[in-house]
Amino acid sequence: MKRRRPMRWGPGFVPLVAAGLLFTAPVHAEPVPHRVVSMNVCTDQLAMLIAGERQLHSVSALARDPNSSAMANEAEAFAVNHALAEEIFLMEPDLVLAGTFSSRATVNLLRELGVKVEEFAPARSFDDIRKNILRVGELLQRQERAGELVSELDAGLAVLKARQPPGRSIALYDANSYTTGTGTLANEIFRAAGLVNIAEKLGISGSTRLPLELLITAQPDLIATSFRSYGGAPALAQENFVHPAFRALEAEKQSVGVPVPNMICGAPFTLEAAFVLQRAAARGQERP
């Protein structure tokens, strides 16, 4: 008696047994979400870039903050949420986008109430940006739009690579003397612009304070500071910028302002920060 080979089922089918006969039926795809809520400034912007008309209902309050969001103007078109479970639940979302650092209480309660919540880790590289764009595209069933954004990102990176200045160094020196080293999106932006991050050379990982003495000893070609506005009022966070030693270094070296909202979250607009830095480096090379 011949042994029957086990049946192999292709993707998209599941076996059903009825009346002793074997049938196959297509697996139904997830329904397209029609009422999406985002509660994180980075997922806010990815959703705004990818969602179809009227698909995105609400974004976080930070999405309208020009100090945090590169799409503050676009966010005005959507309802605002404050990452509160009761508030979001009453919006009747069929999908909630959150960050891994979003309120755990809100995420857990929404899931207990049966709301679908998808979490995203912060992008720390351009590869992370690609993955997050494609994942949002899958969740919103807007794969074509997500693919367009990835192509835009890769085209911009290719332009940056073709124009890289040779070996100029940079140090990010932000409010409260903070800098960023390896494992950060800022460091990847510096690399894309063709710049050598002083913090990386010093063995700094993540974000931490950079002592002024180390900054002066490193002698970077460019010093990057943020465009962050405190409304014109004096701020203790910016006291490091008025130190005589820093002012002397800044006068000797090339200072460049970086667009902070373009560096907080990963998206095609992140490229703008790299282009700003690359153009500044090119201008510095032209100086006598």
Secondary structure, 3 states (H helix, E strand, C coil): CCCCCCCCCCCCEEEEEECCEEEEEECCCCCCCCCEEECCHHHHHHHHHHCCCCCEEEEEHHHHCCCCCCCCCHHHHCEEECCCHHHHHHCCCCEEEEECCCCHHHHHHHHHCCCCEEEECCCCCHHHHHHHHHHHHHHCCCHHHHHHHHHHHHHHHHHHHHCCCCCCEEEECCHHHEEECECCHHHHHHHHCCCEEHHHHCCCECEEECCHHHHHHHCCCEEEEECCCCCCCCCHHHHHHHCHHHHHHHHHCEEEEECCHHHHCCCCCHHHHHHHHHHHHHHHHHCC
